[in-house]
Amino acid sequence: MATNRWIRPEVYPLFAAVGAAVGICAFSLVRNICINPEVRVNKQSRAAGVLENFAEGEKYTEHLLRRFSRNRSPEIMPGLNSFFTDPSRN
């Protein structure tokens, strides 16, 4: 009886949006804790002080998504945008 009152079909998109947001946050947190060169979890790494690890920082910042999107136009739908903005198509 209580589940019928709280879980209705209209609420499923809200669950999906909140679930996606929580998933993105969890991914970001785990990525930063595990592979960010600036984050040091154990005591021995923290005691090392400031490290000059430029190669590791470059590897962290130049991830696969950034390399993929580097030479692409910053548009979500470039074909649709060019269709509506290109004056030669009229």
Phi and psi restraints in degrees (range 20) as a CNS / XPLOR table:
assign (resid 1 and name C) (resid 2 and name N)
       (resid 2 and name CA) (resid 2 and name C) 1.0 -69.4 20.0 2
assign (resid 2 and name N) (resid 2 and name CA)
       (resid 2 and name C) (resid 3 and name N) 1.0 -33.5 20.0 2
assign (resid 2 and name C) (resid 3 and name N)
       (resid 3 and name CA) (resid 3 and name C) 1.0 -69.1 20.0 2
assign (resid 3 and name N) (resid 3 and name CA)
       (resid 3 and name C) (resid 4 and name N) 1.0 -32.2 20.0 2
assign (resid 3 and name C) (resid 4 and name N)
       (resid 4 and name CA) (resid 4 and name C) 1.0 -64.9 20.0 2
assign (resid 4 and name N) (resid 4 and name CA)
       (resid 4 and name C) (resid 5 and name N) 1.0 -34.1 20.0 2
assign (resid 4 and name C) (resid 5 and name N)
       (resid 5 and name CA) (resid 5 and name C) 1.0 -75.9 20.0 2
assign (resid 5 and name N) (resid 5 and name CA)
       (resid 5 and name C) (resid 6 and name N) 1.0 -35.0 20.0 2
assign (resid 5 and name C) (resid 6 and name N)
       (resid 6 and name CA) (resid 6 and name C) 1.0 -97.4 20.0 2
assign (resid 6 and name N) (resid 6 and name CA)
       (resid 6 and name C) (resid 7 and name N) 1.0 -35.2 20.0 2
assign (resid 6 and name C) (resid 7 and name N)
       (resid 7 and name CA) (resid 7 and name C) 1.0 -105.4 20.0 2
assign (resid 7 and name N) (resid 7 and name CA)
       (resid 7 and name C) (resid 8 and name N) 1.0 99.5 20.0 2
assign (resid 7 and name C) (resid 8 and name N)
       (resid 8 and name CA) (resid 8 and name C) 1.0 -114.9 20.0 2
assign (resid 8 and name N) (resid 8 and name CA)
       (resid 8 and name C) (resid 9 and name N) 1.0 157.9 20.0 2
assign (resid 8 and name C) (resid 9 and name N)
       (resid 9 and name CA) (resid 9 and name C) 1.0 -60.4 20.0 2
assign (resid 9 and name N) (resid 9 and name CA)
       (resid 9 and name C) (resid 10 and name N) 1.0 -27.0 20.0 2
assign (resid 9 and name C) (resid 10 and name N)
       (resid 10 and name CA) (resid 10 and name C) 1.0 -69.3 20.0 2
assign (resid 10 and name N) (resid 10 and name CA)
       (resid 10 and name C) (resid 11 and name N) 1.0 -17.4 20.0 2
assign (resid 10 and name C) (resid 11 and name N)
       (resid 11 and name CA) (resid 11 and name C) 1.0 -90.1 20.0 2
assign (resid 11 and name N) (resid 11 and name CA)
       (resid 11 and name C) (resid 12 and name N) 1.0 -14.4 20.0 2
assign (resid 11 and name C) (resid 12 and name N)
       (resid 12 and name CA) (resid 12 and name C) 1.0 -57.7 20.0 2
assign (resid 12 and name N) (resid 12 and name CA)
       (resid 12 and name C) (resid 13 and name N) 1.0 -42.4 20.0 2
assign (resid 12 and name C) (resid 13 and name N)
       (resid 13 and name CA) (resid 13 and name C) 1.0 -61.7 20.0 2
assign (resid 13 and name N) (resid 13 and name CA)
       (resid 13 and name C) (resid 14 and name N) 1.0 -34.3 20.0 2
assign (resid 13 and name C) (resid 14 and name N)
       (resid 14 and name CA) (resid 14 and name C) 1.0 -65.9 20.0 2
assign (resid 14 and name N) (resid 14 and name CA)
       (resid 14 and name C) (resid 15 and name N) 1.0 -43.0 20.0 2
assign (resid 14 and name C) (resid 15 and name N)
       (resid 15 and name CA) (resid 15 and name C) 1.0 -60.1 20.0 2
assign (resid 15 and name N) (resid 15 and name CA)
       (resid 15 and name C) (resid 16 and name N) 1.0 -41.0 20.0 2
assign (resid 15 and name C) (resid 16 and name N)
       (resid 16 and name CA) (resid 16 and name C) 1.0 -65.6 20.0 2
assign (resid 16 and name N) (resid 16 and name CA)
       (resid 16 and name C) (resid 17 and name N) 1.0 -42.9 20.0 2
assign (resid 16 and name C) (resid 17 and name N)
       (resid 17 and name CA) (resid 17 and name C) 1.0 -66.3 20.0 2
assign (resid 17 and name N) (resid 17 and name CA)
       (resid 17 and name C) (resid 18 and name N) 1.0 -44.4 20.0 2
assign (resid 17 and name C) (resid 18 and name N)
       (resid 18 and name CA) (resid 18 and name C) 1.0 -67.1 20.0 2
assign (resid 18 and name N) (resid 18 and name CA)
       (resid 18 and name C) (resid 19 and name N) 1.0 -39.2 20.0 2
assign (resid 18 and name C) (resid 19 and name N)
       (resid 19 and name CA) (resid 19 and name C) 1.0 -63.2 20.0 2
assign (resid 19 and name N) (resid 19 and name CA)
       (resid 19 and name C) (resid 20 and name N) 1.0 -40.2 20.0 2
assign (resid 19 and name C) (resid 20 and name N)
       (resid 20 and name CA) (resid 20 and name C) 1.0 -65.5 20.0 2
assign (resid 20 and name N) (resid 20 and name CA)
       (resid 20 and name C) (resid 21 and name N) 1.0 -41.8 20.0 2
assign (resid 20 and name C) (resid 21 and name N)
       (resid 21 and name CA) (resid 21 and name C) 1.0 -64.0 20.0 2
assign (resid 21 and name N) (resid 21 and name CA)
       (resid 21 and name C) (resid 22 and name N) 1.0 -42.7 20.0 2
assign (resid 21 and name C) (resid 22 and name N)
       (resid 22 and name CA) (resid 22 and name C) 1.0 -65.0 20.0 2
assign (resid 22 and name N) (resid 22 and name CA)
       (resid 22 and name C) (resid 23 and name N) 1.0 -39.0 20.0 2
assign (resid 22 and name C) (resid 23 and name N)
       (resid 23 and name CA) (resid 23 and name C) 1.0 -63.5 20.0 2
assign (resid 23 and name N) (resid 23 and name CA)
       (resid 23 and name C) (resid 24 and name N) 1.0 -42.2 20.0 2
assign (resid 23 and name C) (resid 24 and name N)
       (resid 24 and name CA) (resid 24 and name C) 1.0 -64.9 20.0 2
assign (resid 24 and name N) (resid 24 and name CA)
       (resid 24 and name C) (resid 25 and name N) 1.0 -42.4 20.0 2
assign (resid 24 and name C) (resid 25 and name N)
       (resid 25 and name CA) (resid 25 and name C) 1.0 -63.4 20.0 2
assign (resid 25 and name N) (resid 25 and name CA)
       (resid 25 and name C) (resid 26 and name N) 1.0 -43.2 20.0 2
assign (resid 25 and name C) (resid 26 and name N)
       (resid 26 and name CA) (resid 26 and name C) 1.0 -64.1 20.0 2
assign (resid 26 and name N) (resid 26 and name CA)
       (resid 26 and name C) (resid 27 and name N) 1.0 -42.1 20.0 2
assign (resid 26 and name C) (resid 27 and name N)
       (resid 27 and name CA) (resid 27 and name C) 1.0 -60.2 20.0 2
assign (resid 27 and name N) (resid 27 and name CA)
       (resid 27 and name C) (resid 28 and name N) 1.0 -45.2 20.0 2
assign (resid 27 and name C) (resid 28 and name N)
       (resid 28 and name CA) (resid 28 and name C) 1.0 -63.8 20.0 2
assign (resid 28 and name N) (resid 28 and name CA)
       (resid 28 and name C) (resid 29 and name N) 1.0 -43.5 20.0 2
assign (resid 28 and name C) (resid 29 and name N)
       (resid 29 and name CA) (resid 29 and name C) 1.0 -64.4 20.0 2
assign (resid 29 and name N) (resid 29 and name CA)
       (resid 29 and name C) (resid 30 and name N) 1.0 -45.3 20.0 2
assign (resid 29 and name C) (resid 30 and name N)
       (resid 30 and name CA) (resid 30 and name C) 1.0 -65.8 20.0 2
assign (resid 30 and name N) (resid 30 and name CA)
       (resid 30 and name C) (resid 31 and name N) 1.0 -40.0 20.0 2
assign (resid 30 and name C) (resid 31 and name N)
       (resid 31 and name CA) (resid 31 and name C) 1.0 -62.8 20.0 2
assign (resid 31 and name N) (resid 31 and name CA)
       (resid 31 and name C) (resid 32 and name N) 1.0 -43.8 20.0 2
assign (resid 31 and name C) (resid 32 and name N)
       (resid 32 and name CA) (resid 32 and name C) 1.0 -68.3 20.0 2
assign (resid 32 and name N) (resid 32 and name CA)
       (resid 32 and name C) (resid 33 and name N) 1.0 -40.9 20.0 2
assign (resid 32 and name C) (resid 33 and name N)
       (resid 33 and name CA) (resid 33 and name C) 1.0 -68.5 20.0 2
assign (resid 33 and name N) (resid 33 and name CA)
       (resid 33 and name C) (resid 34 and name N) 1.0 -38.5 20.0 2
assign (resid 33 and name C) (resid 34 and name N)
       (resid 34 and name CA) (resid 34 and name C) 1.0 -82.8 20.0 2
assign (resid 34 and name N) (resid 34 and name CA)
       (resid 34 and name C) (resid 35 and name N) 1.0 -42.2 20.0 2
assign (resid 34 and name C) (resid 35 and name N)
       (resid 35 and name CA) (resid 35 and name C) 1.0 -124.3 20.0 2
assign (resid 35 and name N) (resid 35 and name CA)
       (resid 35 and name C) (resid 36 and name N) 1.0 -0.4 20.0 2
assign (resid 35 and name C) (resid 36 and name N)
       (resid 36 and name CA) (resid 36 and name C) 1.0 -72.5 20.0 2
assign (resid 36 and name N) (resid 36 and name CA)
       (resid 36 and name C) (resid 37 and name N) 1.0 126.1 20.0 2
assign (resid 36 and name C) (resid 37 and name N)
       (resid 37 and name CA) (resid 37 and name C) 1.0 -69.8 20.0 2
assign (resid 37 and name N) (resid 37 and name CA)
       (resid 37 and name C) (resid 38 and name N) 1.0 -18.9 20.0 2
assign (resid 37 and name C) (resid 38 and name N)
       (resid 38 and name CA) (resid 38 and name C) 1.0 -82.5 20.0 2
assign (resid 38 and name N) (resid 38 and name CA)
       (resid 38 and name C) (resid 39 and name N) 1.0 -17.6 20.0 2
assign (resid 38 and name C) (resid 39 and name N)
       (resid 39 and name CA) (resid 39 and name C) 1.0 -96.4 20.0 2
assign (resid 39 and name N) (resid 39 and name CA)
       (resid 39 and name C) (resid 40 and name N) 1.0 124.0 20.0 2
assign (resid 39 and name C) (resid 40 and name N)
       (resid 40 and name CA) (resid 40 and name C) 1.0 -124.0 20.0 2
assign (resid 40 and name N) (resid 40 and name CA)
       (resid 40 and name C) (resid 41 and name N) 1.0 116.4 20.0 2
assign (resid 40 and name C) (resid 41 and name N)
       (resid 41 and name CA) (resid 41 and name C) 1.0 -89.2 20.0 2
assign (resid 41 and name N) (resid 41 and name CA)
       (resid 41 and name C) (resid 42 and name N) 1.0 -43.2 20.0 2
assign (resid 41 and name C) (resid 42 and name N)
       (resid 42 and name CA) (resid 42 and name C) 1.0 -84.6 20.0 2
assign (resid 42 and name N) (resid 42 and name CA)
       (resid 42 and name C) (resid 43 and name N) 1.0 158.9 20.0 2
assign (resid 42 and name C) (resid 43 and name N)
       (resid 43 and name CA) (resid 43 and name C) 1.0 -68.1 20.0 2
assign (resid 43 and name N) (resid 43 and name CA)
       (resid 43 and name C) (resid 44 and name N) 1.0 -34.4 20.0 2
assign (resid 43 and name C) (resid 44 and name N)
       (resid 44 and name CA) (resid 44 and name C) 1.0 -65.8 20.0 2
assign (resid 44 and name N) (resid 44 and name CA)
       (resid 44 and name C) (resid 45 and name N) 1.0 -40.2 20.0 2
assign (resid 44 and name C) (resid 45 and name N)
       (resid 45 and name CA) (resid 45 and name C) 1.0 -68.9 20.0 2
assign (resid 45 and name N) (resid 45 and name CA)
       (resid 45 and name C) (resid 46 and name N) 1.0 -38.0 20.0 2
assign (resid 45 and name C) (resid 46 and name N)
       (resid 46 and name CA) (resid 46 and name C) 1.0 -66.6 20.0 2
assign (resid 46 and name N) (resid 46 and name CA)
       (resid 46 and name C) (resid 47 and name N) 1.0 -32.6 20.0 2
assign (resid 46 and name C) (resid 47 and name N)
       (resid 47 and name CA) (resid 47 and name C) 1.0 -72.0 20.0 2
assign (resid 47 and name N) (resid 47 and name CA)
       (resid 47 and name C) (resid 48 and name N) 1.0 -16.5 20.0 2
assign (resid 47 and name C) (resid 48 and name N)
       (resid 48 and name CA) (resid 48 and name C) 1.0 -70.0 20.0 2
assign (resid 48 and name N) (resid 48 and name CA)
       (resid 48 and name C) (resid 49 and name N) 1.0 -18.8 20.0 2
assign (resid 48 and name C) (resid 49 and name N)
       (resid 49 and name CA) (resid 49 and name C) 1.0 81.4 20.0 2
assign (resid 49 and name N) (resid 49 and name CA)
       (resid 49 and name C) (resid 50 and name N) 1.0 -150.0 20.0 2
assign (resid 49 and name C) (resid 50 and name N)
       (resid 50 and name CA) (resid 50 and name C) 1.0 -80.7 20.0 2
assign (resid 50 and name N) (resid 50 and name CA)
       (resid 50 and name C) (resid 51 and name N) 1.0 123.5 20.0 2
assign (resid 50 and name C) (resid 51 and name N)
       (resid 51 and name CA) (resid 51 and name C) 1.0 -102.0 20.0 2
assign (resid 51 and name N) (resid 51 and name CA)
       (resid 51 and name C) (resid 52 and name N) 1.0 142.7 20.0 2
assign (resid 51 and name C) (resid 52 and name N)
       (resid 52 and name CA) (resid 52 and name C) 1.0 -95.9 20.0 2
assign (resid 52 and name N) (resid 52 and name CA)
       (resid 52 and name C) (resid 53 and name N) 1.0 69.5 20.0 2
assign (resid 52 and name C) (resid 53 and name N)
       (resid 53 and name CA) (resid 53 and name C) 1.0 -109.3 20.0 2
assign (resid 53 and name N) (resid 53 and name CA)
       (resid 53 and name C) (resid 54 and name N) 1.0 70.5 20.0 2
assign (resid 53 and name C) (resid 54 and name N)
       (resid 54 and name CA) (resid 54 and name C) 1.0 -68.0 20.0 2
assign (resid 54 and name N) (resid 54 and name CA)
       (resid 54 and name C) (resid 55 and name N) 1.0 -34.5 20.0 2
assign (resid 54 and name C) (resid 55 and name N)
       (resid 55 and name CA) (resid 55 and name C) 1.0 -65.8 20.0 2
assign (resid 55 and name N) (resid 55 and name CA)
       (resid 55 and name C) (resid 56 and name N) 1.0 -41.1 20.0 2
assign (resid 55 and name C) (resid 56 and name N)
       (resid 56 and name CA) (resid 56 and name C) 1.0 -68.2 20.0 2
assign (resid 56 and name N) (resid 56 and name CA)
       (resid 56 and name C) (resid 57 and name N) 1.0 -38.3 20.0 2
assign (resid 56 and name C) (resid 57 and name N)
       (resid 57 and name CA) (resid 57 and name C) 1.0 -65.3 20.0 2
assign (resid 57 and name N) (resid 57 and name CA)
       (resid 57 and name C) (resid 58 and name N) 1.0 -39.7 20.0 2
assign (resid 57 and name C) (resid 58 and name N)
       (resid 58 and name CA) (resid 58 and name C) 1.0 -64.0 20.0 2
assign (resid 58 and name N) (resid 58 and name CA)
       (resid 58 and name C) (resid 59 and name N) 1.0 -40.8 20.0 2
assign (resid 58 and name C) (resid 59 and name N)
       (resid 59 and name CA) (resid 59 and name C) 1.0 -63.5 20.0 2
assign (resid 59 and name N) (resid 59 and name CA)
       (resid 59 and name C) (resid 60 and name N) 1.0 -37.4 20.0 2
assign (resid 59 and name C) (resid 60 and name N)
       (resid 60 and name CA) (resid 60 and name C) 1.0 -69.7 20.0 2
assign (resid 60 and name N) (resid 60 and name CA)
       (resid 60 and name C) (resid 61 and name N) 1.0 -43.1 20.0 2
assign (resid 60 and name C) (resid 61 and name N)
       (resid 61 and name CA) (resid 61 and name C) 1.0 -77.1 20.0 2
assign (resid 61 and name N) (resid 61 and name CA)
       (resid 61 and name C) (resid 62 and name N) 1.0 -30.4 20.0 2
assign (resid 61 and name C) (resid 62 and name N)
       (resid 62 and name CA) (resid 62 and name C) 1.0 -93.4 20.0 2
assign (resid 62 and name N) (resid 62 and name CA)
       (resid 62 and name C) (resid 63 and name N) 1.0 64.0 20.0 2
assign (resid 62 and name C) (resid 63 and name N)
       (resid 63 and name CA) (resid 63 and name C) 1.0 -80.2 20.0 2
assign (resid 63 and name N) (resid 63 and name CA)
       (resid 63 and name C) (resid 64 and name N) 1.0 176.7 20.0 2
assign (resid 63 and name C) (resid 64 and name N)
       (resid 64 and name CA) (resid 64 and name C) 1.0 -60.8 20.0 2
assign (resid 64 and name N) (resid 64 and name CA)
       (resid 64 and name C) (resid 65 and name N) 1.0 -43.3 20.0 2
assign (resid 64 and name C) (resid 65 and name N)
       (resid 65 and name CA) (resid 65 and name C) 1.0 -65.4 20.0 2
assign (resid 65 and name N) (resid 65 and name CA)
       (resid 65 and name C) (resid 66 and name N) 1.0 -39.7 20.0 2
assign (resid 65 and name C) (resid 66 and name N)
       (resid 66 and name CA) (resid 66 and name C) 1.0 -66.9 20.0 2
assign (resid 66 and name N) (resid 66 and name CA)
       (resid 66 and name C) (resid 67 and name N) 1.0 -41.7 20.0 2
assign (resid 66 and name C) (resid 67 and name N)
       (resid 67 and name CA) (resid 67 and name C) 1.0 -65.3 20.0 2
assign (resid 67 and name N) (resid 67 and name CA)
       (resid 67 and name C) (resid 68 and name N) 1.0 -36.4 20.0 2
assign (resid 67 and name C) (resid 68 and name N)
       (resid 68 and name CA) (resid 68 and name C) 1.0 -66.7 20.0 2
assign (resid 68 and name N) (resid 68 and name CA)
       (resid 68 and name C) (resid 69 and name N) 1.0 -41.6 20.0 2
assign (resid 68 and name C) (resid 69 and name N)
       (resid 69 and name CA) (resid 69 and name C) 1.0 -90.8 20.0 2
assign (resid 69 and name N) (resid 69 and name CA)
       (resid 69 and name C) (resid 70 and name N) 1.0 -0.5 20.0 2
assign (resid 69 and name C) (resid 70 and name N)
       (resid 70 and name CA) (resid 70 and name C) 1.0 -61.0 20.0 2
assign (resid 70 and name N) (resid 70 and name CA)
       (resid 70 and name C) (resid 71 and name N) 1.0 -46.0 20.0 2
assign (resid 70 and name C) (resid 71 and name N)
       (resid 71 and name CA) (resid 71 and name C) 1.0 -100.2 20.0 2
assign (resid 71 and name N) (resid 71 and name CA)
       (resid 71 and name C) (resid 72 and name N) 1.0 18.4 20.0 2
assign (resid 71 and name C) (resid 72 and name N)
       (resid 72 and name CA) (resid 72 and name C) 1.0 -101.5 20.0 2
assign (resid 72 and name N) (resid 72 and name CA)
       (resid 72 and name C) (resid 73 and name N) 1.0 155.9 20.0 2
assign (resid 72 and name C) (resid 73 and name N)
       (resid 73 and name CA) (resid 73 and name C) 1.0 -74.5 20.0 2
assign (resid 73 and name N) (resid 73 and name CA)
       (resid 73 and name C) (resid 74 and name N) 1.0 145.6 20.0 2
assign (resid 73 and name C) (resid 74 and name N)
       (resid 74 and name CA) (resid 74 and name C) 1.0 -80.8 20.0 2
assign (resid 74 and name N) (resid 74 and name CA)
       (resid 74 and name C) (resid 75 and name N) 1.0 56.9 20.0 2
assign (resid 74 and name C) (resid 75 and name N)
       (resid 75 and name CA) (resid 75 and name C) 1.0 -126.5 20.0 2
assign (resid 75 and name N) (resid 75 and name CA)
       (resid 75 and name C) (resid 76 and name N) 1.0 149.2 20.0 2
assign (resid 75 and name C) (resid 76 and name N)
       (resid 76 and name CA) (resid 76 and name C) 1.0 -79.4 20.0 2
assign (resid 76 and name N) (resid 76 and name CA)
       (resid 76 and name C) (resid 77 and name N) 1.0 -44.0 20.0 2
assign (resid 76 and name C) (resid 77 and name N)
       (resid 77 and name CA) (resid 77 and name C) 1.0 -128.3 20.0 2
assign (resid 77 and name N) (resid 77 and name CA)
       (resid 77 and name C) (resid 78 and name N) 1.0 82.3 20.0 2
assign (resid 77 and name C) (resid 78 and name N)
       (resid 78 and name CA) (resid 78 and name C) 1.0 -63.7 20.0 2
assign (resid 78 and name N) (resid 78 and name CA)
       (resid 78 and name C) (resid 79 and name N) 1.0 -35.0 20.0 2
assign (resid 78 and name C) (resid 79 and name N)
       (resid 79 and name CA) (resid 79 and name C) 1.0 -65.0 20.0 2
assign (resid 79 and name N) (resid 79 and name CA)
       (resid 79 and name C) (resid 80 and name N) 1.0 -42.8 20.0 2
assign (resid 79 and name C) (resid 80 and name N)
       (resid 80 and name CA) (resid 80 and name C) 1.0 -68.8 20.0 2
assign (resid 80 and name N) (resid 80 and name CA)
       (resid 80 and name C) (resid 81 and name N) 1.0 -40.0 20.0 2
assign (resid 80 and name C) (resid 81 and name N)
       (resid 81 and name CA) (resid 81 and name C) 1.0 -64.6 20.0 2
assign (resid 81 and name N) (resid 81 and name CA)
       (resid 81 and name C) (resid 82 and name N) 1.0 -42.6 20.0 2
assign (resid 81 and name C) (resid 82 and name N)
       (resid 82 and name CA) (resid 82 and name C) 1.0 -69.7 20.0 2
assign (resid 82 and name N) (resid 82 and name CA)
       (resid 82 and name C) (resid 83 and name N) 1.0 -29.9 20.0 2
assign (resid 82 and name C) (resid 83 and name N)
       (resid 83 and name CA) (resid 83 and name C) 1.0 -63.0 20.0 2
assign (resid 83 and name N) (resid 83 and name CA)
       (resid 83 and name C) (resid 84 and name N) 1.0 -42.8 20.0 2
assign (resid 83 and name C) (resid 84 and name N)
       (resid 84 and name CA) (resid 84 and name C) 1.0 -86.7 20.0 2
assign (resid 84 and name N) (resid 84 and name CA)
       (resid 84 and name C) (resid 85 and name N) 1.0 -18.7 20.0 2
assign (resid 84 and name C) (resid 85 and name N)
       (resid 85 and name CA) (resid 85 and name C) 1.0 -106.1 20.0 2
assign (resid 85 and name N) (resid 85 and name CA)
       (resid 85 and name C) (resid 86 and name N) 1.0 -13.1 20.0 2
assign (resid 85 and name C) (resid 86 and name N)
       (resid 86 and name CA) (resid 86 and name C) 1.0 -78.8 20.0 2
assign (resid 86 and name N) (resid 86 and name CA)
       (resid 86 and name C) (resid 87 and name N) 1.0 115.3 20.0 2
assign (resid 86 and name C) (resid 87 and name N)
       (resid 87 and name CA) (resid 87 and name C) 1.0 -71.4 20.0 2
assign (resid 87 and name N) (resid 87 and name CA)
       (resid 87 and name C) (resid 88 and name N) 1.0 -17.9 20.0 2
assign (resid 87 and name C) (resid 88 and name N)
       (resid 88 and name CA) (resid 88 and name C) 1.0 -75.4 20.0 2
assign (resid 88 and name N) (resid 88 and name CA)
       (resid 88 and name C) (resid 89 and name N) 1.0 -9.5 20.0 2
assign (resid 88 and name C) (resid 89 and name N)
       (resid 89 and name CA) (resid 89 and name C) 1.0 -85.3 20.0 2
assign (resid 89 and name N) (resid 89 and name CA)
       (resid 89 and name C) (resid 90 and name N) 1.0 -7.5 20.0 2
